[in-house]
Amino acid sequence: MVIVFVLLVSMAPSLLGQNDGSFAVENVAASPSAQANNTETMWFDTYSSNSPPITNYSTNPLDDGITYTITIEGTFSLWSASTWLQDPQPVGPFENAPMYPSLAGDDRTGRVGEDAYWGFACVQDWYHGQPLPSAWACLQISLDSGASWDGNKRPVDDVYNPLHKYELMVIGEGNVIGFRLYDEAIDNYGMFKIVISPSLDTDGDGLLDEWEQNGVDGDSDGTVDLVLQDADWQHKDIFVEVDYMDLCKPDPLAINDAKIAFSKAPVGNPDEKNGINLHVLVDQEIPRDLSTTWENFDNFKQVWFGTAEDQASSNKAAILEARKQISHYCLFAFKFSIFNKTTQTWKLPGNSGIGERPGNDFMVTLGYTFESNPHYLGRMEQASTFMHELGHNLNLRHGGKDDINFKPNYLSIMNYMFQFNYLYPNRPLDFSRTELSTLNEAALNEIDGVEADYASADNGGWLFTGYKDPIKNETVLSLLRPIDWDGDNFYNASVRANVNNCTDLDLEYKSRPDQMLIGFNDWDNIVLPFQNSKNFEDGAHYDCPEEMTLEAMELMKESAQNYHDVAPLSATPSAVTVDRSSNLDINVTIANLGPNNETTSLSIYAGTELMVTSTITLERSSIVYKVLRCDISSVGKGRQPVIVVLGPVPGEMSSVDNNFTYGAIDFTGEAATQTTDQPWSMILGVSVAVVAVISIALFFVLRKGGKKSS
């Protein structure tokens, strides 16, 4: 006997209403019972005294984008139905099922459910857990060992389930599901309960509320096989299992850095708290393979996925199936290699990692050999690559929504420019938080830059961006605005420049000119559910972007170490009109745009008159605020421009941006002098008085001291 689910965008009454008379079918419940949560329940019975029988049923329309769980449970055997009809419900535990003789008169007599097992088959590329096709599809559930499967259908799961209970998930697209029950053998009997219910995922993280609250039933037998520790059905969760090769064990601080980054994500939740809980299970050490392919990865996953306790359990299959539904799998390996099908050769790029987009599998591969000894890169590289490759699993690209790399207006660790902190040591470990304006490389506005303010909460506190300076022929850091895109030391309203052609950082990267560089908000566009992706099944690794090689990483590091640039950003005086007999304080903002700590001089002039000079130390890639008190005694009366000058630092290629002019301050009144014009007689009088006071004080001190010594 076979139950066939036929999906149609619209159900034709003639299809659903006709009785083909192939066997007696009864919808035991006269109509589906509508529950408070829009659950529909129906019964089918292959033996009925009713005439004519009901052979078809269709659901109400499934809401677009909502995941539904279809649960089918019941019993089936080659048995006489007379005793079965005494109880309109499934018989329950297997051992309590009554014995029924076969109507065929052979030796297949047995308990209900004993002599058959269920199998699944589906049409071509229609998968469990995917959106229902827009036209039609059928899903067969066979109760006769698959004998009735058609040639164009392939088995998905033919494991015997003694409880005869199965669950599958589908995603609605405003359509309905039609059920048709038919039989190819008149001696097959059974009763089936079918429930279609919305699978609630309140927080939208791809983990059903039922899973997060009670655990996951991996084999749909009604028993929880895996409990999700610390999961919260009202707050988004991501689970990742990490296995690692010898010498490649993740730095706990690196994993914690990634967890903190996700916890600070500007992503809302039903509990009204922002952030995503990232749960990382650093699990088992596996044998080291000096060069890992996706094929190797699949072999490792088949053996090592799940904990040692999972793998030793008699319930292993159900536990691992449950874990597969809720967890990404990451392998910290030594190196990654790929096979070029065109040249039939292996490429050993030494990529930093690789990840499915979207999907549930990724690798971190940061191994290298120095003086014949194997090494693995450290905390920063591990945290950055782990989060970068997980970002691919969450459907992010190197350009956000596209694959255009090195965008100055894409402030994200998905961008090669910022995946590692070599160029910008203090860059946030973060995905982009705002969609910056599109840059037209044929007409760039240097005054506006990327149209963002530094240290803004909207962009996650980023201070700088980077771009390819055509004059220096290197990738440099810049303020977010203004930006000298063409490197001519002027800020113009429209210039042309290929600002992401960062060949100095990645020799294999080439960017065509005059592109439209589109900004992107990563956190607003991540996709947490992965069970429906084309990469979900083991062995499926489609659309896995190649990553930065270790050679490119080293080139970026060396380029950054040789880069030095400091610049004053602003100067704010304590007053715009100053009496020269008073004080003047100026608050100066200075940027160190290089990845090295710098020491330089800071001088402030009123016109050509030096008011103050100081030596300052600037931490790498930082913005410093400093208040200096100025000596204005020598400043001429009247309106004077205020100029801030930073001394050049060693290795600075250009100091054209080391000056900043505030504008002008009005200096009024008479300047305070260092000496007075008082008469000598007054000075002498004061001096005599001071001497007298000192003498009296000394007399009492000596007198007191003498008494103490006696």
C-alpha positions in Angstrom: 0.0 0.0 0.0 1.2 3.5 -0.8 0.2 6.9 0.5 0.9 9.6 -2.1 1.0 13.3 -1.2 0.4 15.4 -4.3 1.1 19.1 -4.1 -0.8 21.4 -6.4 -0.9 25.2 -6.5 -4.6 24.9 -7.0 -6.5 21.7 -6.5 -9.0 20.8 -9.3 -12.3 19.6 -7.8 -12.4 16.8 -10.3 -9.1 15.4 -9.1 -9.9 15.6 -5.4 -13.5 14.5 -5.5 -13.5 11.5 -7.8 -13.5 7.9 -6.5 -11.4 5.6 -8.6 -12.8 2.6 -6.7 -9.4 0.9 -6.4 -10.1 0.1 -2.8 -12.2 1.1 0.1 -10.9 4.3 1.8 -12.5 6.1 4.7 -11.6 9.4 6.2 -12.4 8.3 9.8 -12.8 11.8 11.0 -15.6 13.2 8.9 -13.5 16.4 8.4 -10.0 17.5 9.6 -10.0 18.9 13.1 -8.9 22.5 13.1 -6.7 23.3 16.1 -5.9 26.6 17.7 -2.6 26.7 16.0 -4.1 25.8 12.6 -3.1 22.2 12.9 -5.1 19.8 10.6 -5.6 16.2 11.5 -7.0 13.4 9.3 -7.5 9.6 9.4 -7.3 7.2 6.6 -8.5 3.6 6.9 -8.0 1.0 4.2 -11.0 -1.1 5.3 -14.4 0.4 5.5 -18.0 -0.7 5.3 -18.9 2.8 4.0 -19.9 3.1 0.3 -18.8 5.1 -1.6 -15.4 5.5 0.2 -13.5 8.8 0.5 -10.3 8.5 -1.4 -8.8 12.0 -1.4 -8.3 15.0 0.9 -6.6 18.4 0.5 -5.4 20.7 3.2 -6.0 24.4 3.7 -3.5 26.7 1.9 -0.1 26.6 3.6 1.2 30.1 4.6 4.1 31.4 2.5 7.5 30.9 4.1 6.1 28.9 7.1 7.6 25.5 7.9 5.1 22.8 8.5 5.7 19.4 10.0 3.8 16.5 8.5 3.5 13.5 10.9 2.3 10.2 9.6 1.7 7.4 12.1 -0.3 4.2 12.0 -0.1 0.4 11.5 0.0 -1.9 8.5 0.0 -5.6 7.9 -1.4 -8.3 5.8 -4.2 -9.1 8.2 -7.9 -9.5 8.6 -9.6 -6.2 9.6 -12.4 -7.6 11.7 -10.8 -7.2 15.1 -9.0 -4.0 14.1 -12.2 -2.1 13.6 -13.1 -2.5 17.3 -10.6 0.3 18.0 -10.6 3.3 15.8 -7.1 4.3 17.0 -3.6 2.9 16.2 -3.0 -0.1 18.4 0.0 1.4 20.3 3.1 -0.5 21.4 4.3 -3.2 19.1 4.2 -5.9 21.7 0.5 -5.1 22.5 -0.6 -5.4 18.8 -3.0 -8.2 18.1 -2.3 -11.1 15.8 -4.0 -11.1 12.4 -4.0 -13.8 9.8 -3.2 -12.8 6.2 -6.1 -12.5 3.8 -3.9 -14.1 1.2 -4.1 -17.4 3.1 -0.3 -17.7 3.4 2.2 -17.7 6.2 2.5 -13.9 6.5 0.3 -13.9 9.6 1.7 -11.6 12.4 1.2 -8.7 14.6 0.2 -5.4 13.1 3.3 -3.7 11.6 5.5 -6.8 11.9 5.7 -7.9 8.3 6.3 -4.6 6.5 8.5 -1.6 6.8 8.2 2.0 5.6 10.4 3.6 3.0 10.5 7.1 1.4 10.7 8.1 -2.2 10.5 11.5 -3.8 10.4 12.9 -7.3 13.8 13.9 -8.6 15.1 17.0 -6.7 12.3 17.5 -4.2 13.9 17.2 -0.8 12.6 16.9 2.8 12.7 20.3 4.4 12.7 22.4 1.2 10.1 24.8 -0.2 7.3 23.0 -1.9 7.6 23.3 -5.7 5.4 25.9 -7.4 3.8 23.5 -9.8 3.4 20.0 -8.3 5.4 17.2 -6.7 4.6 14.0 -5.0 6.1 12.2 -2.1 5.5 8.5 -1.8 5.6 6.7 1.5 5.7 3.0 0.7 4.6 0.3 3.0 5.6 -2.6 0.9 9.4 -2.4 1.0 9.4 0.0 -1.9 8.0 -2.4 -4.4 5.6 0.2 -5.7 8.2 3.0 -6.3 8.2 4.3 -9.8 11.3 4.4 -11.9 11.7 8.2 -11.7 11.6 8.2 -7.9 14.6 7.4 -5.7 14.7 6.2 -2.1 15.5 8.7 0.6 15.2 6.5 3.6 14.2 2.9 3.7 15.1 2.1 7.3 12.6 -0.1 9.1 10.7 1.8 11.8 8.7 -0.6 14.0 6.6 2.3 15.4 5.5 3.3 11.9 5.8 7.0 12.7 7.5 9.5 10.4 7.9 13.2 10.3 8.9 15.4 7.4 9.0 19.2 7.0 7.9 21.3 4.1 7.8 25.1 3.6 4.6 26.6 2.4 4.3 28.9 -0.6 0.6 29.7 -0.4 -0.3 26.3 -1.8 -2.2 23.2 -0.6 -1.3 19.6 -0.1 -3.5 16.9 -1.5 -3.6 13.4 -0.1 -4.6 10.4 -2.1 -4.6 6.9 -0.8 -4.5 4.0 -3.1 -3.6 0.3 -3.1 -2.1 -2.1 -5.5 -2.9 -5.2 -3.5 -6.3 -5.9 -2.1 -5.0 -7.7 0.9 -3.1 -4.8 2.4 -4.8 -3.1 5.4 -3.9 -0.3 7.8 -5.0 2.8 9.5 -3.1 6.1 9.4 -3.3 9.3 11.2 -1.8 12.4 9.4 -1.2 15.7 11.1 -0.1 18.8 9.3 1.0 21.5 11.8 3.1 24.7 11.6 6.5 24.1 13.0 6.9 27.0 15.3 10.3 28.7 15.3 9.5 31.8 17.4 13.0 33.4 17.2 13.6 32.5 13.5 17.0 30.7 14.1 16.1 27.6 12.2 15.7 25.6 15.4 12.1 24.7 16.2 10.6 25.7 19.5 10.0 22.1 20.3 13.7 21.3 19.8 14.9 24.2 21.9 12.4 23.5 24.7 12.3 19.7 24.8 15.0 18.3 22.5 15.2 16.7 19.1 13.6 13.4 18.1 16.1 12.3 15.5 14.2 9.2 14.3 10.6 10.4 14.8 9.8 7.6 17.2 8.4 10.0 19.8 11.5 9.9 22.0 13.9 12.8 22.4 17.4 11.8 21.2 19.3 15.0 21.8 18.8 17.8 24.3 20.0 21.3 23.2 21.9 22.6 26.2 21.4 26.3 26.9 19.1 26.8 23.8 16.6 29.5 24.1 13.4 29.5 22.0 13.0 33.2 22.4 16.7 34.2 21.5 18.6 33.2 18.4 21.1 30.3 18.7 23.8 28.9 16.5 25.4 25.6 17.3 28.8 24.6 15.8 30.7 21.3 16.4 34.4 21.6 15.9 36.8 18.7 15.4 40.5 19.5 15.0 43.6 17.9 13.7 46.8 17.4 15.6 48.6 20.9 15.9 45.4 22.6 14.8 43.4 22.8 18.1 41.5 26.1 18.3 42.7 28.7 20.7 39.9 29.0 23.3 40.4 32.8 23.3 39.7 32.8 19.5 36.5 30.9 19.9 35.5 33.2 22.7 36.2 36.3 20.6 33.8 35.0 17.9 31.1 34.2 20.6 31.4 37.7 21.9 31.1 39.2 18.4 27.8 37.3 17.9 26.5 38.2 21.3 26.9 41.9 20.4 25.1 41.5 17.0 22.4 44.1 16.3 19.9 41.4 15.8 16.6 41.5 17.5 14.9 38.6 19.4 11.5 37.9 20.9 13.0 38.3 24.4 13.7 41.9 23.5 17.5 41.4 23.9 19.8 41.8 20.9 22.5 39.3 19.9 22.9 35.7 18.9 24.1 32.9 21.2 26.9 31.1 19.5 27.4 27.6 21.0 30.7 26.0 20.0 31.5 22.4 21.0 35.2 21.9 20.6 35.1 18.2 20.4 37.6 15.5 19.2 41.2 15.5 17.9 41.5 13.6 14.7 44.6 12.4 12.7 46.4 15.2 10.8 46.2 15.3 7.1 48.7 17.8 5.5 46.3 18.6 2.7 42.5 18.3 3.2 40.0 18.1 0.3 36.2 18.2 0.6 36.3 14.4 0.0 38.6 14.0 3.0 36.3 16.3 5.0 33.3 14.1 4.2 35.2 11.0 5.3 36.3 12.7 8.5 32.7 13.9 9.2 31.3 10.4 8.6 33.6 9.0 11.3 34.0 11.9 13.8 30.7 13.9 13.7 29.1 13.8 17.1 30.7 13.3 20.4 32.5 10.1 21.4 29.5 9.4 23.7 27.2 9.8 20.7 29.2 7.4 18.6 29.3 4.8 21.3 25.6 4.9 21.9 23.3 2.1 20.8 21.0 5.0 19.7 23.8 6.5 17.5 21.9 6.9 14.3 19.1 8.8 15.9 21.4 11.0 17.9 23.5 11.9 14.9 20.5 12.7 12.8 19.2 15.0 15.5 22.6 16.7 15.8 22.7 17.1 12.0 19.5 19.0 12.1 20.8 21.6 14.6 24.5 22.0 14.2 27.1 23.3 11.8 30.2 21.2 11.4 33.7 22.8 11.3 37.0 21.1 10.9 40.2 22.9 12.0 42.6 21.3 9.5 46.2 22.1 8.4 45.7 23.0 4.7 43.0 22.9 2.1 43.4 21.7 -1.4 41.1 21.5 -4.4 41.0 19.5 -7.7 40.8 21.5 -10.9 38.5 19.4 -13.2 39.6 21.4 -16.3 43.3 20.8 -15.9 42.9 17.5 -14.0 45.4 18.8 -11.4 45.5 19.4 -7.7 45.8 23.0 -6.5 47.4 23.6 -3.1 46.6 27.2 -2.4 47.0 27.1 1.3 43.7 28.8 1.7 42.9 30.2 5.1 39.7 28.2 5.1 36.6 27.4 3.1 32.8 27.3 3.7 29.6 26.4 1.9 27.4 29.3 1.0 24.9 28.8 2.4 25.2 25.6 4.3 26.4 23.8 7.4 30.0 22.7 6.7 33.2 24.8 6.8 36.9 24.5 7.5 39.6 26.6 9.1 43.0 25.8 7.5 45.8 28.0 8.9 48.7 25.6 8.8 52.1 26.5 7.4 55.6 25.1 7.4 58.6 27.1 8.5 62.1 25.6 8.5 60.6 22.2 7.9 58.5 22.5 11.0 54.6 22.7 10.9 53.0 25.7 12.6 49.4 27.0 13.0 48.4 30.7 13.0 47.2 32.2 16.2 44.2 33.7 18.0 43.5 36.6 15.7 43.7 34.6 12.5 41.7 31.8 14.0 38.9 34.0 15.3 38.7 35.9 12.0 38.7 32.9 9.8 36.2 30.9 12.0 33.7 33.8 11.9 34.4 34.5 8.1 33.7 30.9 7.1 30.7 30.7 9.3 29.6 33.9 7.6 29.5 32.0 4.3 27.4 29.3 5.9 25.0 32.2 6.8 24.8 33.2 3.2 27.3 36.1 3.2 29.7 36.8 0.3 33.0 38.6 0.1 31.2 41.7 -1.1 28.1 41.2 1.1 25.4 40.6 -1.6 28.0 40.0 -4.4 31.5 38.7 -4.8 33.2 42.1 -5.5 36.0 42.2 -2.9 38.0 44.9 -1.2 35.1 47.4 -1.2 35.9 50.5 0.9 32.2 50.8 1.7 31.8 47.3 3.0 33.0 47.3 6.6 33.0 43.6 7.4 35.4 40.7 8.1 33.8 39.1 5.0 35.8 41.7 3.1 39.4 40.4 2.4 40.7 43.9 3.4 39.4 43.4 6.9 39.3 39.6 7.4 42.6 40.0 9.2 43.7 43.0 11.2 47.1 43.5 9.5 46.1 46.7 7.7 43.8 47.9 10.5 44.8 46.4 13.8 41.9 47.8 15.8 39.2 46.9 13.3 36.2 45.4 15.0 35.7 41.6 14.7 32.3 42.1 13.2 30.0 41.7 10.2 28.8 45.0 8.6 26.1 46.7 10.6 24.9 49.2 8.0 24.5 49.5 4.3 26.8 52.3 3.2 26.1 54.3 0.1 27.0 52.9 -3.3 30.3 54.1 -4.8 30.4 54.8 -8.5 34.1 54.4 -9.4 33.6 56.6 -12.4 32.4 59.5 -10.3 33.6 59.3 -6.7 32.8 62.2 -4.3 35.9 62.7 -2.2 34.2 65.0 0.3 31.6 62.5 1.2 33.9 59.5 1.2 31.8 56.5 2.2 29.2 58.7 3.8 29.8 57.5 7.3 31.1 59.0 10.5 33.9 57.4 12.4 33.2 55.7 15.7 29.5 55.8 15.0 27.3 53.2 16.8 25.6 52.6 13.4 28.7 51.2 11.8 30.0 49.4 14.9 32.6 51.9 15.9 34.8 51.6 12.8 37.2 54.5 12.6 38.7 53.9 9.1 38.3 52.2 5.8 40.9 51.2 3.2 41.3 51.7 -0.5 43.9 51.4 -3.3 45.8 54.7 -3.6 46.8 55.1 -7.2 49.7 57.5 -6.5 51.3 55.4 -3.8 50.3 52.2 -5.6 49.4 50.6 -2.3 46.3 49.9 -0.2 46.1 52.5 2.6 43.8 53.4 5.5 41.7 56.5 5.4 39.1 58.3 7.4 35.5 57.3 6.4 35.2 60.9 5.1 36.7 62.8 3.3 38.8 60.4 1.2 41.4 61.4 -1.4 40.3 58.6 -3.8 42.7 59.7 -6.6 45.6 60.6 -4.4 46.1 64.1 -5.7 46.1 65.8 -2.2 42.8 67.6 -2.9 39.2 66.8 -2.1 37.1 67.0 -5.2 33.4 66.5 -5.8 33.9 64.0 -8.6 37.0 61.9 -9.5 37.6 58.5 -11.2 39.6 55.8 -9.5 39.7 52.0 -9.3 39.6 52.0 -5.5 39.3 48.2 -4.8 42.0 47.0 -7.2 44.2 45.8 -4.3 46.7 43.8 -6.2 49.3 44.8 -3.6 47.5 42.7 -1.1 46.4 39.8 -3.3 48.4 39.2 -6.4 45.7 37.0 -7.9 43.0 39.6 -7.4 42.1 41.9 -10.3 39.3 44.5 -10.2 37.9 46.0 -13.4 37.5 49.8 -13.3 34.4 51.9 -13.2 32.4 49.4 -11.1 29.4 50.2 -8.9 30.4 49.1 -5.4 27.3 48.4 -3.4 27.3 48.5 0.4 25.6 45.8 2.4 24.3 45.2 5.9 25.4 41.7 6.9 23.5 41.3 10.1 20.2 42.3 8.5 20.6 39.6 5.9 22.1 36.5 7.5 20.2 33.3 7.0 20.3 31.1 10.1 18.2 28.1 9.0 20.4 25.8 7.0 18.3 22.6 6.8 16.8 23.7 3.5 20.0 24.7 1.7 21.3 22.7 -1.3 24.4 22.0 0.7 22.7 20.5 3.7 23.1 16.8 2.8 26.5 15.3 3.5 28.8 15.3 0.4 27.1 18.4 -1.1 29.5 21.3 -1.3 28.2 23.8 -3.9 29.2 27.4 -4.2 32.2 27.4 -1.9 34.2 30.6 -2.5 37.9 30.3 -2.7 39.7 32.1 0.1 42.7 34.2 0.6 45.9 32.2 0.5 48.5 32.2 3.2 50.9 33.8 0.8 48.5 36.7 0.3 48.1 37.0 4.0 51.9 37.3 4.4 52.0 39.9 1.6 49.3 41.9 3.4 51.1 41.7 6.7 54.4 42.9 5.2 52.8 45.7 3.3 51.0 46.9 6.4 54.2 46.9 8.5 55.9 49.3 6.1 53.0 51.7 6.1 53.2 54.9 8.3 50.7 57.8 8.2 49.5 60.3 10.9 47.1 63.2 10.4 45.3 65.8 12.5 41.6 65.6 12.1 40.2 68.6 14.0 41.1 71.4 16.4 38.5 72.9 18.7 39.4 76.1 20.7 37.9 76.8 24.1 36.7 80.1 22.7 36.6 81.9 19.3 37.3 85.3 20.8 40.1 85.3 23.4 41.4 88.1 25.6 45.2 87.9 25.4 45.5 88.2 29.1 43.5 84.9 29.6 44.1 81.3 28.7 43.4 79.4 25.4 43.0 75.6 25.3 42.7 73.7 22.1 41.3 70.2 21.8 43.0 68.4 19.0 42.0 65.1 17.4 44.8 63.1 15.7 44.6 59.9 13.8 47.3 57.2 13.4 46.2 55.6 10.1 49.1 53.0 10.1 49.4 49.7 11.8 52.4 50.8 13.8 52.8 52.8 17.1 54.2 56.2 16.3 55.8 59.1 18.2 55.8 62.6 16.7 55.6 66.3 17.6 52.4 68.3 17.7 52.6 72.1 17.3 49.9 74.7 17.2 50.4 78.1 15.6 48.4 81.3 15.5 49.4 82.6 12.1 53.2 82.2 12.1 53.4 82.5 15.9 54.1 79.2 17.8 51.7 78.9 20.7 52.6 75.4 22.0 54.5 72.3 21.0 54.4 68.8 22.5 55.6 65.3 21.9 52.8 62.7 21.6 52.6 58.9 21.2 49.9 57.4 19.0 48.8 53.8 19.3 48.5 52.0 16.0 45.3 52.5 14.0 43.7 54.8 16.5 42.3 58.2 17.0 43.6 60.3 20.0 42.1 63.3 21.7 44.6 65.8 23.3 44.0 69.1 25.0 46.9 71.6 24.9 47.1 75.0 26.7 48.6 77.7 24.5 50.9 80.6 25.3 49.2 83.5 23.6 51.3 86.3 25.1 53.2 86.8 21.9 50.2 86.5 19.6 49.4 89.6 17.7 46.2 91.4 18.3 43.4 90.7 15.8 42.1 87.7 13.8 44.6 84.9 13.4 44.3 81.5 11.7 45.0 78.5 14.0 47.1 75.8 12.4 47.8 72.3 13.8 51.0 70.7 12.5 52.2 67.1 13.1 55.8 66.3 12.5 56.4 63.5 9.9 57.0 60.0 11.3 59.8 57.8 10.0 58.7 56.0 6.8 55.8 58.3 6.1 55.5 58.6 2.3 53.6 61.9 2.3 53.1 64.5 5.0 50.7 66.6 3.0 47.9 65.8 5.4 49.9 66.5 8.5 48.5 70.1 8.7 45.1 71.2 9.8 43.7 74.7 9.8 40.9 75.4 12.1 39.9 78.8 10.7 40.6 81.9 12.8 40.4 83.2 16.4 39.9 86.8 17.4 42.7 87.8 19.8 41.7 90.9 21.8 42.9 93.0 24.8 46.4 93.5 26.1 48.8 90.6 26.4 49.8 89.5 29.8 53.5 90.2 30.5 56.0 88.2 32.4 57.5 91.2 34.4 55.8 94.2 36.1 56.6 98.0 36.1 56.2 98.5 39.9 58.6 101.1 41.6 61.8 99.8 43.2 60.7 101.1 46.6 57.6 98.9 46.5 59.7 95.9 45.5 62.2 96.6 48.3 59.3 96.9 50.8 57.9 93.6 49.8 61.3 92.0 50.0 62.0 93.3 53.5 58.6 92.0 54.7 59.2 88.6 53.3 62.6 88.4 55.0 61.1 89.4 58.3 58.4 86.8 58.1 61.0 84.1 57.3 63.2 85.2 60.2 60.4 85.1 62.7 59.4 81.6 61.5 62.9 80.4 61.7 63.3 81.7 65.3 60.3 79.7 66.5 61.4 76.6 64.7 64.8 76.7 66.4 63.4 77.5 69.8 61.0 74.5 69.5 63.8 72.3 68.4 66.0 73.4 71.3 63.4 72.5 73.9 62.9 69.1 72.3 66.6 68.3 72.6 66.8 69.3 76.2 
